[in-house]
């Protein structure tokens, strides 16, 4: 009777053991989710900062070249959008 209990406890511990494959799967899933959850907002902020910087450069160039026709302003400074 006691042998059966010991065998049952051993089987139960084997099922509860964390396997290397489970750890790797968990790590990969965490990495993917982390990249999505952190990368998306970081990309959005970077794009926003770049767009604001570009707009400021175009407006400064247009101000420095005030009085030129629109076609020359666009070729020299670029499009503000």
N, CA, C and O atoms as a CHARMM CRD file, in Angstrom:
* protein
*
  324
    1    1 UNK  N      0.81900  -1.18900   0.00000 PROA 1      0.00000
    2    1 UNK  CA     0.00000   0.00000   0.00000 PROA 1      0.00000
    3    1 UNK  C      0.86700   1.25800   0.00000 PROA 1      0.00000
    4    1 UNK  O      0.57100   2.21700  -0.71300 PROA 1      0.00000
    5    2 UNK  N      1.92000   1.25400   0.78700 PROA 2      0.00000
    6    2 UNK  CA     2.78600   2.41100   0.85900 PROA 2      0.00000
    7    2 UNK  C      3.56700   2.59200  -0.43600 PROA 2      0.00000
    8    2 UNK  O      3.85200   3.72500  -0.82300 PROA 2      0.00000
    9    3 UNK  N      3.91300   1.51700  -1.10500 PROA 3      0.00000
   10    3 UNK  CA     4.61300   1.59100  -2.37800 PROA 3      0.00000
   11    3 UNK  C      3.76400   2.33500  -3.40600 PROA 3      0.00000
   12    3 UNK  O      4.30100   3.12100  -4.18600 PROA 3      0.00000
   13    4 UNK  N      2.48700   2.11200  -3.42200 PROA 4      0.00000
   14    4 UNK  CA     1.58000   2.78200  -4.35500 PROA 4      0.00000
   15    4 UNK  C      1.54700   4.27900  -4.07200 PROA 4      0.00000
   16    4 UNK  O      1.53600   5.07800  -5.00900 PROA 4      0.00000
   17    5 UNK  N      1.53000   4.67200  -2.81800 PROA 5      0.00000
   18    5 UNK  CA     1.51900   6.08300  -2.44900 PROA 5      0.00000
   19    5 UNK  C      2.82000   6.75500  -2.86900 PROA 5      0.00000
   20    5 UNK  O      2.80400   7.87900  -3.36900 PROA 5      0.00000
   21    6 UNK  N      3.94100   6.07600  -2.67000 PROA 6      0.00000
   22    6 UNK  CA     5.23600   6.63600  -3.05800 PROA 6      0.00000
   23    6 UNK  C      5.31700   6.78500  -4.57100 PROA 6      0.00000
   24    6 UNK  O      5.82100   7.79000  -5.07200 PROA 6      0.00000
   25    7 UNK  N      4.82900   5.79900  -5.29200 PROA 7      0.00000
   26    7 UNK  CA     4.82800   5.86600  -6.75300 PROA 7      0.00000
   27    7 UNK  C      3.93200   7.00000  -7.22300 PROA 7      0.00000
   28    7 UNK  O      4.28200   7.73400  -8.14700 PROA 7      0.00000
   29    8 UNK  N      2.79700   7.13900  -6.59700 PROA 8      0.00000
   30    8 UNK  CA     1.86100   8.20800  -6.95500 PROA 8      0.00000
   31    8 UNK  C      2.48100   9.57900  -6.69100 PROA 8      0.00000
   32    8 UNK  O      2.34200  10.48900  -7.50900 PROA 8      0.00000
   33    9 UNK  N      3.17100   9.73600  -5.54600 PROA 9      0.00000
   34    9 UNK  CA     3.83100  11.00300  -5.23300 PROA 9      0.00000
   35    9 UNK  C      4.93700  11.31000  -6.24300 PROA 9      0.00000
   36    9 UNK  O      5.10100  12.45700  -6.65800 PROA 9      0.00000
   37   10 UNK  N      5.69400  10.28700  -6.63800 PROA 10     0.00000
   38   10 UNK  CA     6.76200  10.48200  -7.62000 PROA 10     0.00000
   39   10 UNK  C      6.17700  10.91300  -8.96900 PROA 10     0.00000
   40   10 UNK  O      6.70600  11.82600  -9.60300 PROA 10     0.00000
   41   11 UNK  N      5.10400  10.27700  -9.41100 PROA 11     0.00000
   42   11 UNK  CA     4.46300  10.64800 -10.67600 PROA 11     0.00000
   43   11 UNK  C      3.92200  12.08600 -10.60700 PROA 11     0.00000
   44   11 UNK  O      4.01500  12.84300 -11.57300 PROA 11     0.00000
   45   12 UNK  N      3.36400  12.43600  -9.46500 PROA 12     0.00000
   46   12 UNK  CA     2.82300  13.78800  -9.28700 PROA 12     0.00000
   47   12 UNK  C      3.94000  14.83400  -9.36300 PROA 12     0.00000
   48   12 UNK  O      3.76700  15.88300  -9.98300 PROA 12     0.00000
   49   13 UNK  N      5.08200  14.54900  -8.73300 PROA 13     0.00000
   50   13 UNK  CA     6.21500  15.47100  -8.79100 PROA 13     0.00000
   51   13 UNK  C      6.77500  15.57600 -10.20800 PROA 13     0.00000
   52   13 UNK  O      7.19000  16.65800 -10.62400 PROA 13     0.00000
   53   14 UNK  N      6.79500  14.47400 -10.95400 PROA 14     0.00000
   54   14 UNK  CA     7.29100  14.49000 -12.33300 PROA 14     0.00000
   55   14 UNK  C      6.41100  15.36900 -13.21500 PROA 14     0.00000
   56   14 UNK  O      6.91000  16.08200 -14.08500 PROA 14     0.00000
   57   15 UNK  N      5.10500  15.31600 -12.98700 PROA 15     0.00000
   58   15 UNK  CA     4.19500  16.14900 -13.78100 PROA 15     0.00000
   59   15 UNK  C      4.34700  17.62100 -13.43000 PROA 15     0.00000
   60   15 UNK  O      4.15500  18.47000 -14.30100 PROA 15     0.00000
   61   16 UNK  N      4.68000  17.95300 -12.20700 PROA 16     0.00000
   62   16 UNK  CA     4.80700  19.33900 -11.76800 PROA 16     0.00000
   63   16 UNK  C      6.17100  19.93600 -12.07000 PROA 16     0.00000
   64   16 UNK  O      6.34100  21.15000 -11.95800 PROA 16     0.00000
   65   17 UNK  N      7.14300  19.12500 -12.44600 PROA 17     0.00000
   66   17 UNK  CA     8.48400  19.63500 -12.74500 PROA 17     0.00000
   67   17 UNK  C      8.44300  20.54700 -13.95900 PROA 17     0.00000
   68   17 UNK  O      7.73600  20.28200 -14.93100 PROA 17     0.00000
   69   18 UNK  N      9.19400  21.59600 -13.88800 PROA 18     0.00000
   70   18 UNK  CA     9.28600  22.51600 -15.01100 PROA 18     0.00000
   71   18 UNK  C     10.33900  21.97200 -15.96300 PROA 18     0.00000
   72   18 UNK  O     11.47800  21.71100 -15.57400 PROA 18     0.00000
   73   19 UNK  N      9.94200  21.81000 -17.19700 PROA 19     0.00000
   74   19 UNK  CA    10.86700  21.28900 -18.19500 PROA 19     0.00000
   75   19 UNK  C     11.52100  22.43900 -18.94600 PROA 19     0.00000
   76   19 UNK  O     10.97100  23.53700 -19.02200 PROA 19     0.00000
   77   20 UNK  N     12.68600  22.18000 -19.49500 PROA 20     0.00000
   78   20 UNK  CA    13.43600  23.18800 -20.24400 PROA 20     0.00000
   79   20 UNK  C     12.60900  23.69000 -21.43000 PROA 20     0.00000
   80   20 UNK  O     12.61700  24.88400 -21.72800 PROA 20     0.00000
   81   21 UNK  N     11.90600  22.79500 -22.09900 PROA 21     0.00000
   82   21 UNK  CA    11.07200  23.18200 -23.24000 PROA 21     0.00000
   83   21 UNK  C      9.99300  24.17800 -22.80300 PROA 21     0.00000
   84   21 UNK  O      9.71800  25.14100 -23.51900 PROA 21     0.00000
   85   22 UNK  N      9.38900  23.95700 -21.65100 PROA 22     0.00000
   86   22 UNK  CA     8.36800  24.88100 -21.14500 PROA 22     0.00000
   87   22 UNK  C      8.96800  26.24900 -20.85200 PROA 22     0.00000
   88   22 UNK  O      8.34100  27.27300 -21.12400 PROA 22     0.00000
   89   23 UNK  N     10.18300  26.27400 -20.29700 PROA 23     0.00000
   90   23 UNK  CA    10.84800  27.54100 -20.00700 PROA 23     0.00000
   91   23 UNK  C     11.16300  28.30100 -21.29600 PROA 23     0.00000
   92   23 UNK  O     10.97800  29.51700 -21.36400 PROA 23     0.00000
   93   24 UNK  N     11.63900  27.58400 -22.31800 PROA 24     0.00000
   94   24 UNK  CA    11.95900  28.22800 -23.58900 PROA 24     0.00000
   95   24 UNK  C     10.70500  28.77400 -24.26900 PROA 24     0.00000
   96   24 UNK  O     10.71900  29.87700 -24.81600 PROA 24     0.00000
   97   25 UNK  N      9.62200  27.99700 -24.23100 PROA 25     0.00000
   98   25 UNK  CA     8.36700  28.47900 -24.80800 PROA 25     0.00000
   99   25 UNK  C      7.88500  29.73100 -24.08600 PROA 25     0.00000
  100   25 UNK  O      7.44200  30.68500 -24.72600 PROA 25     0.00000
  101   26 UNK  N      7.96600  29.73600 -22.78400 PROA 26     0.00000
  102   26 UNK  CA     7.54000  30.88600 -21.99900 PROA 26     0.00000
  103   26 UNK  C      8.41300  32.10300 -22.30600 PROA 26     0.00000
  104   26 UNK  O      7.90800  33.22000 -22.40800 PROA 26     0.00000
  105   27 UNK  N      9.71200  31.88900 -22.45100 PROA 27     0.00000
  106   27 UNK  CA    10.62800  32.97500 -22.77400 PROA 27     0.00000
  107   27 UNK  C     10.31900  33.56200 -24.15100 PROA 27     0.00000
  108   27 UNK  O     10.30500  34.78200 -24.32100 PROA 27     0.00000
  109   28 UNK  N     10.07200  32.69600 -25.13000 PROA 28     0.00000
  110   28 UNK  CA     9.77200  33.18100 -26.47900 PROA 28     0.00000
  111   28 UNK  C      8.46000  33.96600 -26.50900 PROA 28     0.00000
  112   28 UNK  O      8.38000  35.02000 -27.14100 PROA 28     0.00000
  113   29 UNK  N      7.45200  33.46400 -25.84100 PROA 29     0.00000
  114   29 UNK  CA     6.16600  34.16100 -25.79300 PROA 29     0.00000
  115   29 UNK  C      6.32600  35.50700 -25.09500 PROA 29     0.00000
  116   29 UNK  O      5.78700  36.51000 -25.56100 PROA 29     0.00000
  117   30 UNK  N      7.04800  35.54100 -24.00300 PROA 30     0.00000
  118   30 UNK  CA     7.28200  36.79600 -23.29000 PROA 30     0.00000
  119   30 UNK  C      8.05300  37.79900 -24.12700 PROA 30     0.00000
  120   30 UNK  O      7.77400  38.99700 -24.08200 PROA 30     0.00000
  121   31 UNK  N      9.02200  37.31300 -24.89000 PROA 31     0.00000
  122   31 UNK  CA     9.80700  38.20200 -25.75000 PROA 31     0.00000
  123   31 UNK  C      8.94300  38.81100 -26.83500 PROA 31     0.00000
  124   31 UNK  O      9.03200  40.00900 -27.10000 PROA 31     0.00000
  125   32 UNK  N      8.10600  37.99600 -27.46600 PROA 32     0.00000
  126   32 UNK  CA     7.23200  38.49500 -28.52800 PROA 32     0.00000
  127   32 UNK  C      6.23200  39.50500 -27.96900 PROA 32     0.00000
  128   32 UNK  O      6.04700  40.57700 -28.54500 PROA 32     0.00000
  129   33 UNK  N      5.60000  39.17700 -26.87400 PROA 33     0.00000
  130   33 UNK  CA     4.63500  40.10000 -26.27100 PROA 33     0.00000
  131   33 UNK  C      5.31400  41.38000 -25.80800 PROA 33     0.00000
  132   33 UNK  O      4.75900  42.46700 -25.96700 PROA 33     0.00000
  133   34 UNK  N      6.49300  41.26800 -25.24400 PROA 34     0.00000
  134   34 UNK  CA     7.22800  42.44800 -24.80500 PROA 34     0.00000
  135   34 UNK  C      7.59000  43.34800 -25.97500 PROA 34     0.00000
  136   34 UNK  O      7.48900  44.57100 -25.88000 PROA 34     0.00000
  137   35 UNK  N      8.01100  42.74100 -27.07900 PROA 35     0.00000
  138   35 UNK  CA     8.36300  43.53700 -28.26400 PROA 35     0.00000
  139   35 UNK  C      7.14500  44.27700 -28.80500 PROA 35     0.00000
  140   35 UNK  O      7.25100  45.42600 -29.23400 PROA 35     0.00000
  141   36 UNK  N      6.01100  43.62900 -28.78400 PROA 36     0.00000
  142   36 UNK  CA     4.78700  44.27100 -29.28800 PROA 36     0.00000
  143   36 UNK  C      4.33200  45.36600 -28.33300 PROA 36     0.00000
  144   36 UNK  O      4.04300  46.48300 -28.76100 PROA 36     0.00000
  145   37 UNK  N      4.26700  45.05600 -27.05200 PROA 37     0.00000
  146   37 UNK  CA     3.73000  46.00800 -26.08600 PROA 37     0.00000
  147   37 UNK  C      4.65200  47.18600 -25.82700 PROA 37     0.00000
  148   37 UNK  O      4.18600  48.27500 -25.49300 PROA 37     0.00000
  149   38 UNK  N      5.95500  46.98300 -25.97600 PROA 38     0.00000
  150   38 UNK  CA     6.90400  48.07500 -25.76900 PROA 38     0.00000
  151   38 UNK  C      7.27700  48.72100 -27.09200 PROA 38     0.00000
  152   38 UNK  O      7.41700  49.94100 -27.17400 PROA 38     0.00000
  153   39 UNK  N      7.43700  47.91200 -28.12200 PROA 39     0.00000
  154   39 UNK  CA     7.87200  48.42000 -29.41800 PROA 39     0.00000
  155   39 UNK  C      6.86300  49.31500 -30.11000 PROA 39     0.00000
  156   39 UNK  O      7.23900  50.30300 -30.74100 PROA 39     0.00000
  157   40 UNK  N      5.58700  48.98200 -29.99800 PROA 40     0.00000
  158   40 UNK  CA     4.56800  49.78800 -30.68100 PROA 40     0.00000
  159   40 UNK  C      4.50800  51.21600 -30.13300 PROA 40     0.00000
  160   40 UNK  O      4.54500  52.15500 -30.92800 PROA 40     0.00000
  161   41 UNK  N      4.41800  51.42400 -28.82700 PROA 41     0.00000
  162   41 UNK  CA     4.42400  52.79800 -28.32200 PROA 41     0.00000
  163   41 UNK  C      5.74500  53.52200 -28.59100 PROA 41     0.00000
  164   41 UNK  O      5.74900  54.72100 -28.87000 PROA 41     0.00000
  165   42 UNK  N      6.85600  52.80600 -28.50900 PROA 42     0.00000
  166   42 UNK  CA     8.14700  53.43900 -28.77900 PROA 42     0.00000
  167   42 UNK  C      8.22600  53.88700 -30.22600 PROA 42     0.00000
  168   42 UNK  O      8.73700  54.97000 -30.51200 PROA 42     0.00000
  169   43 UNK  N      7.73100  53.07300 -31.13900 PROA 43     0.00000
  170   43 UNK  CA     7.70300  53.44200 -32.54800 PROA 43     0.00000
  171   43 UNK  C      6.80100  54.62900 -32.80300 PROA 43     0.00000
  172   43 UNK  O      7.12400  55.50300 -33.60700 PROA 43     0.00000
  173   44 UNK  N      5.67200  54.66100 -32.11900 PROA 44     0.00000
  174   44 UNK  CA     4.73600  55.77700 -32.28000 PROA 44     0.00000
  175   44 UNK  C      5.37400  57.07300 -31.79700 PROA 44     0.00000
  176   44 UNK  O      5.26300  58.10100 -32.46500 PROA 44     0.00000
  177   45 UNK  N      6.03800  57.04000 -30.65100 PROA 45     0.00000
  178   45 UNK  CA     6.69900  58.24000 -30.13000 PROA 45     0.00000
  179   45 UNK  C      7.83300  58.68500 -31.04500 PROA 45     0.00000
  180   45 UNK  O      8.01000  59.88000 -31.28200 PROA 45     0.00000
  181   46 UNK  N      8.60000  57.72800 -31.55800 PROA 46     0.00000
  182   46 UNK  CA     9.70500  58.07300 -32.45600 PROA 46     0.00000
  183   46 UNK  C      9.16900  58.70800 -33.73800 PROA 46     0.00000
  184   46 UNK  O      9.72600  59.69400 -34.22000 PROA 46     0.00000
  185   47 UNK  N      8.10900  58.15900 -34.28100 PROA 47     0.00000
  186   47 UNK  CA     7.51600  58.72800 -35.49700 PROA 47     0.00000
  187   47 UNK  C      6.99400  60.13500 -35.23300 PROA 47     0.00000
  188   47 UNK  O      7.18000  61.03900 -36.04800 PROA 47     0.00000
  189   48 UNK  N      6.35100  60.31000 -34.10400 PROA 48     0.00000
  190   48 UNK  CA     5.81100  61.63100 -33.76100 PROA 48     0.00000
  191   48 UNK  C      6.92700  62.66200 -33.61500 PROA 48     0.00000
  192   48 UNK  O      6.81000  63.78500 -34.10600 PROA 48     0.00000
  193   49 UNK  N      8.00400  62.28000 -32.94200 PROA 49     0.00000
  194   49 UNK  CA     9.13300  63.19500 -32.76300 PROA 49     0.00000
  195   49 UNK  C      9.76800  63.52600 -34.11100 PROA 49     0.00000
  196   49 UNK  O     10.12600  64.67800 -34.36000 PROA 49     0.00000
  197   50 UNK  N      9.91100  62.53000 -34.98100 PROA 50     0.00000
  198   50 UNK  CA    10.48800  62.76800 -36.30200 PROA 50     0.00000
  199   50 UNK  C      9.59900  63.70100 -37.11900 PROA 50     0.00000
  200   50 UNK  O     10.09800  64.61900 -37.76800 PROA 50     0.00000
  201   51 UNK  N      8.28700  63.47400 -37.09300 PROA 51     0.00000
  202   51 UNK  CA     7.36200  64.31000 -37.85600 PROA 51     0.00000
  203   51 UNK  C      7.40700  65.76200 -37.36400 PROA 51     0.00000
  204   51 UNK  O      7.38400  66.69100 -38.17100 PROA 51     0.00000
  205   52 UNK  N      7.47000  65.95400 -36.06200 PROA 52     0.00000
  206   52 UNK  CA     7.55100  67.31500 -35.52200 PROA 52     0.00000
  207   52 UNK  C      8.87200  67.97800 -35.90300 PROA 52     0.00000
  208   52 UNK  O      8.90100  69.16300 -36.23700 PROA 52     0.00000
  209   53 UNK  N      9.95400  67.22400 -35.85200 PROA 53     0.00000
  210   53 UNK  CA    11.26300  67.75900 -36.22700 PROA 53     0.00000
  211   53 UNK  C     11.27200  68.15000 -37.69900 PROA 53     0.00000
  212   53 UNK  O     11.77600  69.21300 -38.06000 PROA 53     0.00000
  213   54 UNK  N     10.71800  67.29700 -38.54200 PROA 54     0.00000
  214   54 UNK  CA    10.68200  67.57500 -39.98400 PROA 54     0.00000
  215   54 UNK  C      9.82900  68.80400 -40.26600 PROA 54     0.00000
  216   54 UNK  O     10.21300  69.64900 -41.07400 PROA 54     0.00000
  217   55 UNK  N      8.68600  68.91500 -39.61600 PROA 55     0.00000
  218   55 UNK  CA     7.80500  70.07400 -39.80500 PROA 55     0.00000
  219   55 UNK  C      8.53000  71.35800 -39.39700 PROA 55     0.00000
  220   55 UNK  O      8.42500  72.37100 -40.08800 PROA 55     0.00000
  221   56 UNK  N      9.24900  71.32600 -38.30200 PROA 56     0.00000
  222   56 UNK  CA     9.98300  72.50500 -37.84900 PROA 56     0.00000
  223   56 UNK  C     11.06700  72.89200 -38.86000 PROA 56     0.00000
  224   56 UNK  O     11.26500  74.07700 -39.12700 PROA 56     0.00000
  225   57 UNK  N     11.76100  71.91400 -39.41800 PROA 57     0.00000
  226   57 UNK  CA    12.79200  72.20200 -40.41400 PROA 57     0.00000
  227   57 UNK  C     12.19500  72.85000 -41.65900 PROA 57     0.00000
  228   57 UNK  O     12.74900  73.81500 -42.18600 PROA 57     0.00000
  229   58 UNK  N     11.06800  72.32300 -42.12700 PROA 58     0.00000
  230   58 UNK  CA    10.42400  72.86200 -43.33100 PROA 58     0.00000
  231   58 UNK  C      9.94000  74.28500 -43.06600 PROA 58     0.00000
  232   58 UNK  O     10.13500  75.17100 -43.89800 PROA 58     0.00000
  233   59 UNK  N      9.31400  74.50900 -41.92200 PROA 59     0.00000
  234   59 UNK  CA     8.81300  75.85400 -41.61800 PROA 59     0.00000
  235   59 UNK  C      9.95500  76.86400 -41.47400 PROA 59     0.00000
  236   59 UNK  O      9.82800  78.00500 -41.91900 PROA 59     0.00000
  237   60 UNK  N     11.06500  76.45700 -40.85900 PROA 60     0.00000
  238   60 UNK  CA    12.22000  77.34500 -40.72300 PROA 60     0.00000
  239   60 UNK  C     12.80400  77.67900 -42.09600 PROA 60     0.00000
  240   60 UNK  O     13.14700  78.83000 -42.36400 PROA 60     0.00000
  241   61 UNK  N     12.91400  76.69000 -42.94600 PROA 61     0.00000
  242   61 UNK  CA    13.42800  76.91200 -44.29600 PROA 61     0.00000
  243   61 UNK  C     12.50900  77.85500 -45.06800 PROA 61     0.00000
  244   61 UNK  O     12.98300  78.75100 -45.76700 PROA 61     0.00000
  245   62 UNK  N     11.19800  77.65600 -44.94200 PROA 62     0.00000
  246   62 UNK  CA    10.24900  78.52900 -45.63800 PROA 62     0.00000
  247   62 UNK  C     10.34800  79.96500 -45.12300 PROA 62     0.00000
  248   62 UNK  O     10.22700  80.92200 -45.88700 PROA 62     0.00000
  249   63 UNK  N     10.57000  80.09500 -43.82000 PROA 63     0.00000
  250   63 UNK  CA    10.69800  81.43700 -43.24900 PROA 63     0.00000
  251   63 UNK  C     11.98300  82.11000 -43.74600 PROA 63     0.00000
  252   63 UNK  O     11.98700  83.30500 -44.04000 PROA 63     0.00000
  253   64 UNK  N     13.04800  81.35500 -43.83500 PROA 64     0.00000
  254   64 UNK  CA    14.31900  81.90600 -44.29900 PROA 64     0.00000
  255   64 UNK  C     14.28100  82.27700 -45.78400 PROA 64     0.00000
  256   64 UNK  O     15.03200  83.14400 -46.23300 PROA 64     0.00000
  257   65 UNK  N     13.41200  81.62200 -46.53100 PROA 65     0.00000
  258   65 UNK  CA    13.30800  81.88000 -47.97200 PROA 65     0.00000
  259   65 UNK  C     11.99300  82.56300 -48.31500 PROA 65     0.00000
  260   65 UNK  O     11.42800  82.32900 -49.38300 PROA 65     0.00000
  261   66 UNK  N     11.51500  83.38600 -47.43300 PROA 66     0.00000
  262   66 UNK  CA    10.24600  84.09300 -47.62700 PROA 66     0.00000
  263   66 UNK  C     10.31500  84.94600 -48.90200 PROA 66     0.00000
  264   66 UNK  O     11.31600  85.60900 -49.17300 PROA 66     0.00000
  265   67 UNK  N      9.24200  84.90800 -49.66000 PROA 67     0.00000
  266   67 UNK  CA     9.15500  85.71600 -50.86300 PROA 67     0.00000
  267   67 UNK  C      9.39500  84.92600 -52.14000 PROA 67     0.00000
  268   67 UNK  O      9.10000  85.41700 -53.22900 PROA 67     0.00000
  269   68 UNK  N      9.92700  83.70800 -52.02800 PROA 68     0.00000
  270   68 UNK  CA    10.12400  82.88500 -53.22100 PROA 68     0.00000
  271   68 UNK  C      8.79200  82.27900 -53.65300 PROA 68     0.00000
  272   68 UNK  O      7.91200  82.06900 -52.82000 PROA 68     0.00000
  273   69 UNK  N      8.63700  81.99900 -54.92700 PROA 69     0.00000
  274   69 UNK  CA     7.41600  81.31400 -55.38300 PROA 69     0.00000
  275   69 UNK  C      7.28100  79.93100 -54.73300 PROA 69     0.00000
  276   69 UNK  O      8.26900  79.32800 -54.31500 PROA 69     0.00000
  277   70 UNK  N      6.05100  79.44800 -54.65800 PROA 70     0.00000
  278   70 UNK  CA     5.75100  78.17100 -53.98700 PROA 70     0.00000
  279   70 UNK  C      6.53900  77.00800 -54.59300 PROA 70     0.00000
  280   70 UNK  O      7.01800  76.14100 -53.86200 PROA 70     0.00000
  281   71 UNK  N      6.67300  76.98300 -55.89000 PROA 71     0.00000
  282   71 UNK  CA     7.40300  75.88600 -56.54500 PROA 71     0.00000
  283   71 UNK  C      8.86000  75.85500 -56.08100 PROA 71     0.00000
  284   71 UNK  O      9.39700  74.77800 -55.82300 PROA 71     0.00000
  285   72 UNK  N      9.49100  76.99100 -55.97300 PROA 72     0.00000
  286   72 UNK  CA    10.88000  77.03500 -55.50700 PROA 72     0.00000
  287   72 UNK  C     10.97900  76.68000 -54.02800 PROA 72     0.00000
  288   72 UNK  O     11.93100  76.02200 -53.60700 PROA 72     0.00000
  289   73 UNK  N      9.99300  77.11600 -53.23400 PROA 73     0.00000
  290   73 UNK  CA     9.98200  76.75700 -51.81300 PROA 73     0.00000
  291   73 UNK  C      9.88200  75.22700 -51.63100 PROA 73     0.00000
  292   73 UNK  O     10.58000  74.63500 -50.80800 PROA 73     0.00000
  293   74 UNK  N      9.00900  74.62500 -52.41100 PROA 74     0.00000
  294   74 UNK  CA     8.85000  73.16300 -52.28200 PROA 74     0.00000
  295   74 UNK  C     10.08800  72.41600 -52.73000 PROA 74     0.00000
  296   74 UNK  O     10.46000  71.41400 -52.12100 PROA 74     0.00000
  297   75 UNK  N     10.73300  72.89100 -53.79000 PROA 75     0.00000
  298   75 UNK  CA    11.93700  72.19700 -54.25000 PROA 75     0.00000
  299   75 UNK  C     13.09900  72.41900 -53.28000 PROA 75     0.00000
  300   75 UNK  O     13.94200  71.53800 -53.11400 PROA 75     0.00000
  301   76 UNK  N     13.14700  73.56500 -52.65500 PROA 76     0.00000
  302   76 UNK  CA    14.25400  73.88900 -51.74600 PROA 76     0.00000
  303   76 UNK  C     14.01200  73.32700 -50.33700 PROA 76     0.00000
  304   76 UNK  O     14.93000  72.78900 -49.71700 PROA 76     0.00000
  305   77 UNK  N     12.79200  73.45000 -49.84200 PROA 77     0.00000
  306   77 UNK  CA    12.50000  73.09400 -48.44100 PROA 77     0.00000
  307   77 UNK  C     11.76400  71.77200 -48.28200 PROA 77     0.00000
  308   77 UNK  O     11.83000  71.15900 -47.21700 PROA 77     0.00000
  309   78 UNK  N     11.08100  71.33200 -49.29700 PROA 78     0.00000
  310   78 UNK  CA    10.28000  70.12700 -49.19200 PROA 78     0.00000
  311   78 UNK  C      8.85100  70.47000 -48.81900 PROA 78     0.00000
  312   78 UNK  O      8.49000  71.63000 -48.61900 PROA 78     0.00000
  313   79 UNK  N      8.05400  69.41900 -48.73400 PROA 79     0.00000
  314   79 UNK  CA     6.64000  69.56400 -48.40900 PROA 79     0.00000
  315   79 UNK  C      6.45100  69.47900 -46.90500 PROA 79     0.00000
  316   79 UNK  O      7.02000  68.58900 -46.27200 PROA 79     0.00000
  317   80 UNK  N      5.66400  70.38500 -46.30400 PROA 80     0.00000
  318   80 UNK  CA     5.50600  70.34300 -44.84000 PROA 80     0.00000
  319   80 UNK  C      4.71500  69.13900 -44.34000 PROA 80     0.00000
  320   80 UNK  O      4.76200  68.84000 -43.14700 PROA 80     0.00000
  321   81 UNK  N      4.00400  68.44800 -45.19600 PROA 81     0.00000
  322   81 UNK  CA     3.20800  67.31400 -44.74900 PROA 81     0.00000
  323   81 UNK  C      3.97700  66.08200 -44.79600 PROA 81     0.00000
  324   81 UNK  O      3.46100  65.01900 -44.45300 PROA 81     0.00000
